[in-house]
């Protein structure tokens, strides 16, 4: 009996079972009739189930497509709710709501900073913690230095690091135009399209030994395996797209009941909810001693949010407006973009040597949390006008801290950056030459 309960199909059924209450409520149109707490509970459980289904689909897909492409699909699906929320605000801005443009930028910058401040640092610390608990994760390296243990990343991630580095450098210039415009769309979306064009031409790597659901599905014939992967991606994508927004809005409602300002909720609590599938998936991968795959997923998510998400906002805004227009934002949101770019700049500098230590993860986490807590204190202490002015000073100060720290790291890791450029050049050459030879 116990062996039957450990069968992969039982786990697969259990993941689907977590989502069924939400599917029934959504299909019956009863979402609006639910109270706030039941809505948060049912939608949150559905997001948990969808995250497992998504992870299983991505791991299974590694048998048939390049791993980077499978992870890119996972990343896009996991952060799809963030696109939906930001698109809604951009649409409202185009329809004549002047405050909605600021909300779109605030939500976007909050999501991006959470992904690094909590995602990158948290997964690194969790990976090392799991290693202390007996995990056989080969990517975790123990040292004798204080807080010196680190997660070693695969060098194949150089491609993502370099593309993200280019997008980050460009992002510093976005606020100088007074808003997000067509040039930003061309550059940022163009970077992501170029990235996908490279990874989709890559070879299918020899996959790691899997266990559980992915191992079971990978043993099926291709005519069974591929439809199963598509079904997992499709169903989990549907769940994430329909359940995360009610989950996020429910958390917002609960926060407002306890006096948390609405703007603060939109920038931090809603993005944290919308990023939850990605965080759950990566924690699941770490738990399977696949820290490298977890970081690949996080970096891929950051890349698509930092390119596609920003670049498509002006498209949605212009469609709603009925003509081309620049999605404008105020000085506070300009400072938010600079801080988000600076944080990304610093985090990438940390990864240039393909490792992230306990010390570096803690610094990322502390810098992120301290800025959020100080800004929250300003909002609760001062009038709206004063709080906004002081917040701008705070954001610029943290931006300067990140930039100075990054320049210090770059001075010592310039050789690592050159190595990343070299690896990326080789990867691009092999992808294009290899695909040309295959075509012949």
Backbone torsions as a table, in degrees:
resi	resn	phi	psi	omega
1	UNK	NA	-45.5	-177.7
2	UNK	-64.9	-35.2	178.8
3	UNK	-66.5	-34.3	178.1
4	UNK	-67.3	-37.5	180.0
5	UNK	-67.6	-23.5	179.2
6	UNK	-88.4	1.2	-179.5
7	UNK	-64.5	139.5	-179.0
8	UNK	-55.0	-33.7	-179.7
9	UNK	-66.5	-28.3	175.9
10	UNK	-66.9	-42.5	176.9
11	UNK	-63.0	-42.4	179.1
12	UNK	-62.4	-43.6	177.8
13	UNK	-63.3	-39.6	179.0
14	UNK	-62.7	-40.6	177.0
15	UNK	-62.5	-42.4	178.8
16	UNK	-66.3	-39.3	-178.2
17	UNK	-59.5	-36.0	178.1
18	UNK	-60.7	-26.5	-174.1
19	UNK	-93.3	-16.7	-171.5
20	UNK	-63.2	-40.0	177.3
21	UNK	-57.8	-40.6	178.3
22	UNK	-67.5	-41.1	179.3
23	UNK	-58.8	-43.4	-179.8
24	UNK	-64.8	-46.1	-178.9
25	UNK	-64.8	-42.7	179.8
26	UNK	-65.0	-44.9	-178.0
27	UNK	-66.2	-31.9	-178.9
28	UNK	-84.8	-4.4	179.7
29	UNK	71.4	23.6	-175.4
30	UNK	-97.5	10.4	-177.6
31	UNK	-59.5	-44.3	-178.1
32	UNK	-65.8	-22.2	-178.5
33	UNK	-81.9	-13.4	-179.7
34	UNK	-75.1	146.1	171.4
35	UNK	-70.7	168.2	-175.3
36	UNK	-61.0	-50.1	-177.1
37	UNK	-64.6	-45.8	176.1
38	UNK	-61.1	-37.2	179.2
39	UNK	-64.2	-43.3	178.4
40	UNK	-63.4	-41.6	-177.2
41	UNK	-66.4	-51.0	-176.0
42	UNK	-67.1	-44.3	-180.0
43	UNK	-68.9	-36.1	178.7
44	UNK	-65.6	-40.5	176.8
45	UNK	-65.2	-38.0	177.4
46	UNK	-64.0	-40.0	176.9
47	UNK	-62.5	-39.6	177.9
48	UNK	-61.7	-48.5	179.1
49	UNK	-62.7	-42.4	179.8
50	UNK	-63.0	-34.4	-179.7
51	UNK	-64.8	-41.3	176.5
52	UNK	-65.0	-43.2	179.4
53	UNK	-62.1	-40.0	179.3
54	UNK	-64.7	-44.0	179.5
55	UNK	-63.3	-43.1	179.2
56	UNK	-63.4	-39.7	178.4
57	UNK	-63.3	-43.1	-178.6
58	UNK	-66.6	-41.9	179.9
59	UNK	-66.2	-39.7	178.6
60	UNK	-65.5	-38.5	-177.0
61	UNK	-64.4	-21.4	-178.4
62	UNK	-62.0	-15.8	178.7
63	UNK	-76.2	-22.5	-172.3
64	UNK	-118.0	-18.7	-179.3
65	UNK	-133.0	160.5	176.2
66	UNK	-54.5	138.9	-176.3
67	UNK	-57.2	-40.3	-179.2
68	UNK	-61.4	-36.2	180.0
69	UNK	-71.3	-40.8	177.3
70	UNK	-60.5	-42.1	179.9
71	UNK	-68.8	-35.9	177.6
72	UNK	-63.1	-40.5	177.1
73	UNK	-64.2	-44.5	176.7
74	UNK	-56.5	-45.4	-177.2
75	UNK	-63.6	-42.4	-179.3
76	UNK	-64.2	-44.9	-179.4
77	UNK	-66.5	-39.6	-176.6
78	UNK	-66.0	-31.6	-178.1
79	UNK	-104.7	10.9	179.8
80	UNK	-55.2	-39.1	179.0
81	UNK	-60.4	-33.1	178.5
82	UNK	-63.5	-38.9	176.1
83	UNK	-62.4	-42.0	-177.9
84	UNK	-63.9	-43.8	-179.4
85	UNK	-64.6	-47.2	-179.4
86	UNK	-66.5	-37.1	177.9
87	UNK	-63.0	-37.3	178.0
88	UNK	-61.5	-45.9	179.8
89	UNK	-66.8	-39.6	177.9
90	UNK	-63.9	-38.5	178.0
91	UNK	-64.5	-43.9	179.1
92	UNK	-63.7	-36.0	177.1
93	UNK	-63.3	-43.2	178.5
94	UNK	-66.8	-27.0	179.9
95	UNK	-82.4	-0.3	174.1
96	UNK	114.7	7.3	178.1
97	UNK	-93.0	105.0	-174.4
98	UNK	-65.6	-26.2	-178.3
99	UNK	-80.3	-19.7	-173.5
100	UNK	-66.8	-32.3	178.1
101	UNK	-61.0	-41.7	177.3
102	UNK	-65.5	-37.9	179.5
103	UNK	-65.5	-37.4	178.3
104	UNK	-61.9	-45.0	-179.8
105	UNK	-68.4	-41.3	-179.5
106	UNK	-61.8	-44.5	-179.9
107	UNK	-65.4	-39.9	-179.4
108	UNK	-66.5	-45.7	-179.0
109	UNK	-68.9	-37.0	177.3
110	UNK	-61.5	-44.9	-179.9
111	UNK	-62.2	-42.7	-178.9
112	UNK	-66.4	-39.7	-178.9
113	UNK	-73.3	-33.2	175.9
114	UNK	-63.6	-40.8	-177.2
115	UNK	-59.0	-37.3	178.2
116	UNK	-88.9	-49.9	-174.0
117	UNK	-62.2	-37.8	178.3
118	UNK	-105.5	-43.6	-175.8
119	UNK	-65.5	-61.4	-176.4
120	UNK	-63.0	-47.5	-177.7
121	UNK	-68.4	-43.6	-177.1
122	UNK	-64.3	-42.2	-179.6
123	UNK	-68.2	-36.6	176.3
124	UNK	-62.6	-47.0	-179.5
125	UNK	-66.6	-38.4	179.1
126	UNK	-66.6	-38.8	178.4
127	UNK	-61.0	-45.3	-178.6
128	UNK	-70.0	-37.1	175.9
129	UNK	-61.7	-42.7	179.5
130	UNK	-64.3	-35.0	178.1
131	UNK	-64.7	-39.1	176.1
132	UNK	-61.6	-32.2	-178.1
133	UNK	-82.5	4.9	176.2
134	UNK	106.7	6.0	177.8
135	UNK	-64.2	142.9	-179.6
136	UNK	-96.4	37.9	-179.1
137	UNK	-74.0	110.6	-176.6
138	UNK	-70.1	-14.9	-178.1
139	UNK	-82.3	-10.2	178.3
140	UNK	-93.4	125.3	-176.4
141	UNK	-116.1	126.7	178.0
142	UNK	-93.0	138.8	178.1
143	UNK	-129.6	173.0	178.1
144	UNK	-91.1	-4.1	-178.0
145	UNK	-79.4	147.8	178.0
146	UNK	-64.5	124.1	-177.7
147	UNK	56.1	27.7	-175.6
148	UNK	-95.8	-9.0	177.4
149	UNK	-60.1	145.8	-174.7
150	UNK	-145.6	162.8	173.2
151	UNK	-98.8	125.3	179.8
152	UNK	-93.8	126.7	-177.8
153	UNK	-96.6	153.2	177.5
154	UNK	-71.7	140.5	-178.0
155	UNK	-69.6	-13.0	177.0
156	UNK	-66.4	-15.5	179.1
157	UNK	-77.5	-1.1	179.7
158	UNK	-57.0	-37.4	-179.5
159	UNK	-59.3	-49.0	-179.9
160	UNK	-64.4	-40.8	-179.7
161	UNK	-61.2	-43.8	-177.2
162	UNK	-69.3	-42.1	177.2
163	UNK	-63.7	-40.9	178.3
164	UNK	-67.3	-35.9	177.1
165	UNK	-61.4	-44.9	179.3
166	UNK	-63.5	-42.7	179.1
167	UNK	-64.8	-35.9	-179.6
168	UNK	-68.1	-44.2	178.1
169	UNK	-60.4	-43.0	179.8
170	UNK	-64.5	-36.9	-176.3
171	UNK	-59.5	-28.9	178.0
172	UNK	-60.0	-25.5	-176.0
173	UNK	-92.7	-11.2	-177.1
174	UNK	-59.1	-46.5	-178.6
175	UNK	-64.8	-20.1	-177.1
176	UNK	-66.2	-22.1	178.5
177	UNK	-87.0	-0.6	178.6
178	UNK	80.1	1.1	-179.5
179	UNK	173.4	-179.1	178.6
180	UNK	-95.9	121.1	-174.8
181	UNK	-124.5	-170.2	-175.4
182	UNK	-62.2	-38.3	180.0
183	UNK	-62.3	-39.8	177.9
184	UNK	-62.4	-41.0	178.1
185	UNK	-62.5	-46.4	-178.3
186	UNK	-61.1	-45.0	-176.4
187	UNK	-71.1	-51.5	-173.1
188	UNK	-71.5	-46.7	177.2
189	UNK	-66.4	-36.6	177.0
190	UNK	-60.0	-39.9	177.7
191	UNK	-61.8	-43.0	-178.1
192	UNK	-69.6	-39.9	177.5
193	UNK	-61.5	-42.2	178.4
194	UNK	-63.3	-40.4	178.5
195	UNK	-61.8	-47.5	179.4
196	UNK	-63.1	-38.8	179.9
197	UNK	-61.2	-31.2	179.2
198	UNK	-77.4	-49.7	-172.4
199	UNK	-71.5	-29.0	-178.7
200	UNK	-70.6	-20.4	178.4
201	UNK	-89.8	-2.9	-178.2
202	UNK	-71.1	164.9	178.5
203	UNK	-80.5	154.3	173.6
204	UNK	-77.4	117.5	-176.5
205	UNK	-75.5	163.4	171.5
206	UNK	-69.9	119.4	-171.7
207	UNK	-78.3	153.9	176.3
208	UNK	-72.7	157.1	176.3
209	UNK	-64.2	124.4	-178.9
210	UNK	-99.9	164.6	174.1
211	UNK	-133.5	164.4	174.5
212	UNK	70.0	-141.6	-175.1
213	UNK	-59.4	-49.5	179.7
214	UNK	-58.5	-41.2	179.4
215	UNK	-62.7	-41.5	179.9
216	UNK	-63.4	-45.5	-177.1
217	UNK	-71.3	-34.8	-179.9
218	UNK	-66.6	-20.2	178.5
219	UNK	-83.3	-11.1	179.3
220	UNK	-76.1	159.8	176.3
221	UNK	-65.6	158.1	-174.4
222	UNK	-58.0	-37.3	-179.0
223	UNK	-67.3	-16.9	174.5
224	UNK	-98.4	-41.4	-174.4
225	UNK	-64.6	-47.7	-176.5
226	UNK	-64.4	-47.7	175.6
227	UNK	-59.8	-34.1	178.4
228	UNK	-64.0	-42.8	178.1
229	UNK	-63.4	-44.9	179.7
230	UNK	-62.5	-38.7	178.8
231	UNK	-65.8	-42.1	178.4
232	UNK	-64.0	-44.3	177.7
233	UNK	-63.2	-46.5	-176.8
234	UNK	-64.7	-46.5	-177.7
235	UNK	-68.3	-44.2	179.5
236	UNK	-66.2	-37.6	176.7
237	UNK	-62.2	-43.0	176.8
238	UNK	-60.1	-44.7	-178.6
239	UNK	-64.8	-46.4	-179.4
240	UNK	-62.3	-42.5	-177.6
241	UNK	-66.7	-35.9	-176.4
242	UNK	-90.6	-28.0	-172.2
243	UNK	-96.3	-28.5	-173.5
244	UNK	-69.1	-40.1	-178.5
245	UNK	-62.5	-48.1	174.4
246	UNK	-60.7	-35.2	177.1
247	UNK	-62.4	-47.0	-179.6
248	UNK	-65.3	-45.8	-179.6
249	UNK	-65.8	-33.8	176.6
250	UNK	-64.7	-41.3	176.4
251	UNK	-64.6	-37.3	176.6
252	UNK	-59.9	-45.9	-179.2
253	UNK	-61.6	-41.9	178.5
254	UNK	-64.4	-39.5	178.9
255	UNK	-65.3	-41.0	179.9
256	UNK	-63.6	-32.5	178.1
257	UNK	-62.4	-28.7	-178.5
258	UNK	-100.0	16.8	172.0
259	UNK	82.9	16.2	177.0
260	UNK	-80.2	128.5	-176.6
261	UNK	-58.1	143.8	-175.8
262	UNK	-60.4	-44.4	-177.8
263	UNK	-61.8	-39.6	178.5
264	UNK	-64.1	-39.5	178.6
265	UNK	-63.1	-42.8	-177.6
266	UNK	-66.6	-35.8	-178.1
267	UNK	-79.6	-31.1	-171.6
268	UNK	-119.3	-49.6	-174.3
269	UNK	-72.5	-45.4	179.4
270	UNK	-62.6	-46.4	176.5
271	UNK	-63.2	-35.3	178.3
272	UNK	-61.7	-39.4	177.6
273	UNK	-67.9	-42.2	-177.6
274	UNK	-71.2	-23.6	177.0
275	UNK	-85.9	-6.8	-174.3
276	UNK	-58.3	-38.6	177.5
277	UNK	-58.8	-42.2	-179.2
278	UNK	-64.0	-42.6	-178.9
279	UNK	-67.6	-37.3	178.6
280	UNK	-66.8	-44.6	-179.3
281	UNK	-60.6	-45.7	-177.7
282	UNK	-69.3	-35.6	175.6
283	UNK	-64.1	-37.9	176.8
284	UNK	-61.9	-43.3	179.7
285	UNK	-64.6	-40.9	177.5
286	UNK	-62.5	-39.5	-179.5
287	UNK	-64.2	-22.1	176.5
288	UNK	-95.4	15.9	-179.9
289	UNK	62.5	37.6	178.3
290	UNK	-121.4	56.1	-177.2
291	UNK	-60.8	-36.9	179.9
292	UNK	-62.8	-44.0	177.9
293	UNK	-63.8	-36.8	178.8
294	UNK	-63.0	-45.0	179.2
295	UNK	-67.8	-37.1	176.0
296	UNK	-58.3	-41.6	180.0
297	UNK	-66.0	-42.4	-179.8
298	UNK	-65.0	-43.0	-179.5
299	UNK	-67.5	-38.5	177.1
300	UNK	-64.0	-39.6	177.5
301	UNK	-63.9	-43.2	178.1
302	UNK	-61.8	-40.3	-179.5
303	UNK	-63.6	-46.0	-178.0
304	UNK	-72.6	-31.6	176.3
305	UNK	-71.2	-34.9	-175.2
306	UNK	-81.6	-9.0	178.7
307	UNK	-117.6	-67.4	-177.5
308	UNK	-62.5	-45.5	-175.2
309	UNK	-61.6	-46.9	178.3
310	UNK	-67.4	-45.4	-173.9
311	UNK	-65.8	-29.5	-177.1
312	UNK	-88.8	-11.1	-179.8
313	UNK	-59.6	-43.5	-178.0
314	UNK	-70.2	-26.5	176.8
315	UNK	-66.3	-48.1	178.7
316	UNK	-63.5	-42.9	179.3
317	UNK	-59.7	-44.9	-177.8
318	UNK	-67.5	-38.3	177.6
319	UNK	-62.9	-43.5	178.3
320	UNK	-65.8	-37.4	-179.5
321	UNK	-69.6	-28.6	-178.1
322	UNK	91.8	-0.3	177.1
323	UNK	-161.5	168.8	-179.8
324	UNK	-66.3	138.6	176.3
325	UNK	-155.3	158.0	177.4
326	UNK	-91.4	130.4	177.3
327	UNK	-77.8	101.3	-174.8
328	UNK	-84.1	155.9	175.8
329	UNK	-145.9	164.0	-174.8
330	UNK	-87.9	175.1	-178.3
331	UNK	-58.5	-31.4	178.9
332	UNK	-62.2	-44.1	-179.1
333	UNK	-72.8	-28.8	173.4
334	UNK	-61.7	-42.8	177.8
335	UNK	-66.0	-34.7	177.4
336	UNK	-62.6	-41.9	179.8
337	UNK	-65.8	-43.1	178.5
338	UNK	-60.8	-42.8	179.2
339	UNK	-65.1	-40.9	179.4
340	UNK	-63.6	-41.6	177.6
341	UNK	-65.4	-39.9	-178.9
342	UNK	-66.4	-40.6	177.6
343	UNK	-62.9	-43.2	177.4
344	UNK	-61.9	-41.7	178.6
345	UNK	-57.8	-46.5	-178.9
346	UNK	-67.3	-43.9	-178.8
347	UNK	-63.7	-38.8	178.2
348	UNK	-67.5	-37.2	177.5
349	UNK	-62.0	-34.8	177.4
350	UNK	-63.8	-39.2	-175.0
351	UNK	-84.2	-2.1	-176.8
352	UNK	-58.0	-29.7	179.4
353	UNK	-96.1	16.5	176.2
354	UNK	59.7	39.6	174.4
355	UNK	-157.0	156.1	173.0
356	UNK	-139.0	122.1	-174.8
357	UNK	-92.1	170.0	175.8
358	UNK	-57.7	-44.4	-178.9
359	UNK	-59.6	-45.9	-178.7
360	UNK	-67.8	-38.5	178.2
361	UNK	-64.8	-40.5	179.2
362	UNK	-65.1	-41.5	177.9
363	UNK	-60.4	-45.8	177.7
364	UNK	-58.1	-45.4	-177.2
365	UNK	-67.2	-44.6	-177.8
366	UNK	-66.4	-43.6	178.4
367	UNK	-60.7	-42.3	179.8
368	UNK	-65.1	-52.1	-175.4
369	UNK	-66.2	-40.0	-178.1
370	UNK	-63.2	-40.5	178.7
371	UNK	-64.0	-42.2	-179.6
372	UNK	-65.4	-44.8	-178.0
373	UNK	-67.4	-40.4	178.8
374	UNK	-65.1	-42.2	179.4
375	UNK	-65.0	-38.1	177.5
376	UNK	-62.6	-40.6	178.3
377	UNK	-63.8	-38.8	177.8
378	UNK	-63.5	-41.9	-179.1
379	UNK	-63.4	-39.4	-177.9
380	UNK	-79.5	-18.0	-173.6
381	UNK	-96.6	-40.5	-171.9
382	UNK	-110.0	168.8	175.4
383	UNK	-65.1	164.8	-175.3
384	UNK	-58.5	-43.9	-177.7
385	UNK	-66.0	-46.1	-179.4
386	UNK	-66.8	-41.9	-179.7
387	UNK	-60.6	-40.0	179.6
388	UNK	-66.3	-41.8	179.5
389	UNK	-64.6	-45.7	178.8
390	UNK	-65.2	-34.0	179.6
391	UNK	-64.5	-38.3	178.4
392	UNK	-61.9	-44.4	177.9
393	UNK	-61.0	-41.4	-179.9
394	UNK	-62.7	-46.2	-179.0
395	UNK	-62.2	-43.1	179.5
396	UNK	-66.7	-35.5	178.7
397	UNK	-65.3	-44.8	178.1
398	UNK	-66.8	-34.8	175.9
399	UNK	-59.1	-45.2	179.8
400	UNK	-62.7	-40.7	179.2
401	UNK	-60.9	-47.4	179.7
402	UNK	-61.5	-44.4	-176.6
403	UNK	-65.6	-45.1	179.3
404	UNK	-61.7	-44.0	179.3
405	UNK	-63.0	-38.5	179.4
406	UNK	-64.8	-45.8	-179.9
407	UNK	-61.3	-36.2	176.8
408	UNK	-64.1	-42.4	178.2
409	UNK	-67.1	-41.6	-179.6
410	UNK	-62.5	-33.4	179.9
411	UNK	-63.5	-29.8	-179.0
412	UNK	-98.7	-12.7	-175.4
413	UNK	-122.6	26.7	179.9
414	UNK	-62.0	-37.2	177.9
415	UNK	-64.1	-35.1	177.4
416	UNK	-65.6	-39.6	178.0
417	UNK	-63.6	-41.5	178.3
418	UNK	-63.9	-35.8	177.8
419	UNK	-65.9	-39.8	178.5
420	UNK	-62.6	-42.1	177.1
421	UNK	-61.4	-42.3	-179.4
422	UNK	-65.1	-44.7	178.9
423	UNK	-62.5	-41.9	-179.6
424	UNK	-64.8	-41.8	178.5
425	UNK	-59.6	-43.1	178.9
426	UNK	-65.5	-41.2	179.7
427	UNK	-62.0	-45.3	179.8
428	UNK	-64.2	-44.5	-179.4
429	UNK	-61.7	-45.3	-178.8
430	UNK	-66.4	-36.6	179.6
431	UNK	-64.0	-44.7	-176.7
432	UNK	-77.7	-42.1	179.3
433	UNK	-68.2	-42.5	-180.0
434	UNK	-62.3	-41.4	179.8
435	UNK	-68.8	-32.5	178.2
436	UNK	-67.7	-38.7	178.4
437	UNK	-69.0	-35.6	178.2
438	UNK	-64.9	-39.7	-179.0
439	UNK	-65.1	-35.5	178.1
440	UNK	-67.4	NA	NA
